[in-house]
Amino acid sequence: MDIDAFQLSRIYAQGWNDAKKLLTDGELSVDEIQAASLNPHRSAPAMARWAAGFEEALQSRTGPATRGGSSWRPTVQE
């Protein structure tokens, strides 16, 4: 099965979102074996693309620094 660029971008985003969900849930470290077990794809290009998104999200650690904020909109200070 051929995967086009759009599908690969969606697979990357899925990996990114899966990692961010883990971080949000308090999982601060994920080893390679655990990450591979979370990858829902079975074709080599899709697996690699999901893994790239997942890994880059873990490395970025971006997101709200305080409750209620986000990386693009700061929390309203009291």
C-alpha positions as CSV (number, residue, x, y, z in Angstrom):
1,M,0.0,0.0,0.0
2,D,1.4,3.4,-1.0
3,I,1.1,6.2,1.6
4,D,0.9,9.7,0.3
5,A,2.5,12.8,1.9
6,F,-0.8,13.9,3.5
7,Q,-1.3,10.5,5.1
8,L,2.2,10.5,6.4
9,S,1.7,14.0,7.9
10,R,-1.4,12.7,9.7
11,I,0.5,9.7,11.0
12,Y,3.2,12.0,12.3
13,A,0.6,14.1,14.0
14,Q,-0.9,11.0,15.6
15,G,2.4,10.0,17.0
16,W,2.9,13.6,18.3
17,N,-0.5,13.6,19.9
18,D,0.0,10.2,21.5
19,A,3.2,11.4,23.1
20,K,1.7,14.6,24.3
21,K,-1.2,12.7,25.9
22,L,1.3,10.5,27.8
23,L,3.1,13.7,29.0
24,T,-0.2,15.2,30.1
25,D,-1.1,12.0,32.0
26,G,2.2,12.4,33.9
27,E,4.3,9.9,32.1
28,L,7.7,11.7,31.9
29,S,9.8,9.0,30.5
30,V,9.1,6.4,27.8
31,D,11.6,3.9,26.7
32,E,12.1,2.6,23.1
33,I,10.3,-0.7,23.8
34,Q,7.3,1.0,25.3
35,A,7.1,3.5,22.5
36,A,7.2,0.8,19.9
37,S,4.4,-1.1,21.6
38,L,2.2,2.0,21.4
39,N,2.8,2.4,17.6
40,P,-0.5,1.3,16.0
41,H,1.0,1.0,12.4
42,R,2.5,-2.0,10.8
43,S,3.9,-0.8,7.5
44,A,7.5,0.4,7.7
45,P,6.9,4.0,6.4
46,A,3.9,4.5,8.7
47,M,5.7,3.1,11.7
48,A,8.8,5.3,11.1
49,R,6.6,8.4,10.6
50,W,4.6,7.8,13.8
51,A,7.8,7.1,15.7
52,A,9.3,10.4,14.5
53,G,6.3,12.4,15.6
54,F,6.2,10.6,19.0
55,E,9.9,11.1,19.6
56,E,9.9,14.7,18.6
57,A,7.0,15.5,20.9
58,L,8.7,13.8,23.8
59,Q,11.9,15.8,23.1
60,S,10.0,19.1,22.7
61,R,8.3,19.0,26.1
62,T,6.3,22.1,25.0
63,G,2.9,22.9,26.4
64,P,1.4,24.8,29.3
65,A,3.9,25.8,32.0
66,T,1.0,26.7,34.3
67,R,-2.5,25.4,34.6
68,G,-4.8,26.9,32.0
69,G,-2.1,28.1,29.6
70,S,-0.8,26.8,26.4
71,S,2.3,27.3,24.3
72,W,0.6,30.0,22.2
73,R,-1.7,31.7,24.8
74,P,-0.3,32.4,28.3
75,T,-2.3,31.9,31.4
76,V,-4.1,35.0,32.6
77,Q,-2.3,36.1,35.7
78,E,-4.3,37.0,38.8
